[in-house]
C-alpha cells in the first residue's frame, strides 16, 4: 500500500494536533522525506510541485489579464463612440462573454473552437485557457471602461472637439487619461478575480494549483495541509495584486474626481 493511503481522503482525516507539514518535503515517487525539502537528481518533492503549480497559476493569470485589459479597454471605448455599428460590436462582445459561464467558455475553447478552426488544434492548451479567461474578463473590463468614460462630463468631449482635436485624439488626450484613473479600483478587483478564476485551468489539464491540490491530496491523504498551503498562495497572490494596484491608484488619483480624498 502506498504511503499515506491508509487514511481517508475526506476532511478530518487526522486530528488537528497531528498535522504533517513534512508532506511538502516528501519525494513524489516513494514518499521519502528529502533534506532541504527540494528534490535533486530528477526527483521532485511536493514543495517543488507546489511552486511549479503556483508559477503556472501566475502565468495563466497575468497573461489572461493582459488580454483582458487590452481587449476590454478597446470594447469599452467602442461602446461610447458616436457610431452605431461600433457601439453594437462593443455591446455584442460584452454581452456574449459575460453571459456564458467561465467553465463553459473554457470547454468551448478547448473542445469546440479547435474542431471548427483546425489550425487551433496545434495551439497549446495554455494559450486556449488564456484566451478563454482573458475574453471572459474583457467583458467585465469593457463595462467598467464604458462606465468610466460616460461618468465624465460631456463638456470634456465637446471641448476637445472644439479645440480641433479629432475624435481619436479627444479620446487619447482628454477622455481616457481621466477615465482610466476612475476605473483603477474596479480593475483592481478584476485583477484579483482573474487569479482566483484561473483555477478553472485544471479542467483542461493545466498543472496549476487547483490541479496540484487535487492530485497531491489523493496521493498523500494530507488534504488539510495541501489545501491550506494552496489557499495561502492564492491569498498572497491576490493580496499582492491589491497592494500594487493601491499604490498605482494613489499615484494617479486626480484631486476632486470620483474616489479622490
N, C-alpha and C positions, 0 to 999 in steps of 0.2 A: 504494500500500500504506500503511495507517495506520501512524502512528509506533509503533515498538516491536514490530510484528508480524513482524519479521524474525528474532525469537528464538523458541525453543521455549517451551512452557508448562510444562515439567517442571522439577523442582528441578535445580540445576546448570546453568541456562541461561546463566550468566555466571560468570567466576571471582570468588572472594571478594574479590579486590582491586579489582574493578570494580563495586562496589555503587553504585547511583544513588539516593541519598535525595532528590534533587530531584524524583523522581517525584511526591512529595506536593505539590509546588509547581506542577505542570503543570495546565493547563486540561483539563477532562474532554472538551472538544469537539475541539480541534485539537492538544493536547499541548504547547502553548507554555508555557514557564516564566513564571509571573506573579510580579511583585515582591511580597515580603511573604508569599508562599505562600497568601494568601487571595484569593478571587475578588471581582469588583466588576461592577456594571452587569449583573447577571443571570448572569454567568459564575461557575462554581464550580471549585475545584481539588479534587484528590484528598484534600487535607487537610480541606477543607470537608466533603467527602463522608464521610470517616472520622469526623470529630467528630459529624456528624449521626447516623451509624450507631451510634456509641457512646451517644449520647443515647437512641436507640431501644432499645438493649440494656438500659440502666439503667432506662428506663421500664417495659419489659416485666418486668424482674427485680423491681423494687420493688413494682409493682402486684400481681404474682403472689405475692410474699412476703406482702403484706398479706392477700390472700385465704387463703393457706396458713396463716398464723398464726391468723386468726380461725376459719376452719372447722376446722382441725386441732385447736386447743385445745378447741373445742366437742365434736368427736367423741372426743377423748381423754378428756374428762370423762365423756361418756356411757358409755364403756366401763368406768367404775369405779363407777357408781352402783348401788345395790341394786334394780334394776328390769330384769327380763329383756328386756322389749321394747326399752328404750333401749340396753341392752348389745348386743343383736342389731343394732340400727341402726348403732351406732358400729363394731362389728366388720365388718358388711357393707360399710360405706363404706370402711373401711381396706383390707380385702382386695380390693375391686373396683379401687380406684385404684392400689394398689401392685403389682398382679399383671398389669397391662397395660402394655406398653412405652410410654414417653412419646411417641415419634413417632407411634405408632398412635393414641394418645389425641388428639393434635393434629389428625390427619387426620379422626378421628371428629367432633371439634368443628367442623371446617371444612367437611366434606363431608356427613356423615350427620345430625348434630343439626339443622342448618337445614332439611334435607329433611323431617325428622319434625316440626319445630316451625316452620312457615312464618314467623312474625314474626321469627325469628332470622336470616332471610336479609338483613335490613336492618342487622344488627349488624356493625360494622367487624371485620375480621379481627384487629385488635389486641386487641379485647375477648375474642374467642374464644380466642386464644392465651393471654391472661392467665388465663382460666378454666381452660383445659386444664392449663397449667403449675401454676397455683395449686392445683387439686384434686389433681393428681398429688403435689405436695409436701405437701399437707394430710394425706395418708395417712401419710406418714413423721412429720410433726409429731404426729399423733394417737397414734402408737405411742410416741413419746418422752414425751408428756404423760401417757399412761397409766402408763408405767414410772415416771415421776417421782412421781405420786400414790401408786402402790402401793408405792413404796420407803419411804414414811413409816410410822412405827409406827402400828398400828391404834388404839392408845390415843388418838391425837390426834383421830380422828373421834369416838370414843366420848366423849371429854372435852367436845368441842364440843356434842354432842347432850345430854350430861348437864347442861350449863350452860343448857339451854333454847333453844339455837340450832336453827333449822330446818336441814334438810339443805342447801338452797341457801346459807344463811348460814354453815354449817360449811365448805362449800367456799370461799366467798368470803373469809372472815376467818381461817380456820385452815389449810386444806389447800393452797389454790392459792398463797398467798404463799410457802410453803416449797417447794412442788413446782416452781414456776417458777424459783426460784433454782437448783435442781438441774439443770433441763433446759436452762439457758442454753448450756453448752458444746456439746451436740449440736445445738441450734438454730443455733449459730454455723456449724457445718458445713453445715447445710441452707441457710442464707443464702448461703454461698459457692457451694454446688452449684447453687442456682437461677440464679445469674449465668451459670455455665457451661452449664446446661441451656437457658438462653434462646436458645442458638444454633439450637434446632430451629425457631424462628420463621421462619427463612429458607425453610422448606418451604412456607409459606403466604404468601410474598412480603412479609414484614415486612422493611423495609430496615435490618436490624441488622448487626452487624459481620461475621458469617459470610457473609451475602449480599454485603456490600461487598467482602470479601476475594476471593470467587469471581469477582465481576464485574470488579473492578479488576485482578485478576491476568490475566484474559482480555484486557482492553483494553490493558494495558501490558506484559505478559510480564515484570513485575518481581515474581515470586512471593516471592522471599526477603524483600525489603523490605516488601511488603504483609503477608505473614503474620507476620513478626516484629513489626511495629507492632501488628497486631491481637492477637497473643499477649501483647504487653506491656500493652495496655489491659485485657485480661481479667485478667491477673495483678494489675495495680494496683487494679482494681475489687474483686476478691475479697480482696486483702490489706487494703484499706481497711475492708471489712466486718469482717474478722477483728480488726483493731485496735480498732474501735469496740466490738465485742461483748466484747472482752477488758476494756476499761475498764468497761463495764456490769457484767460478771461480778465484777470486783474490788470495785466499789461495793456490789453486792447480796449478796456472799458472806456466808454465815452461819457463824461460827466453830463448828467441831465437826460441821458437816454434810458430806455426801459431797463430795469435791473441795476442801474448805477446807484451807488450810495457812497 
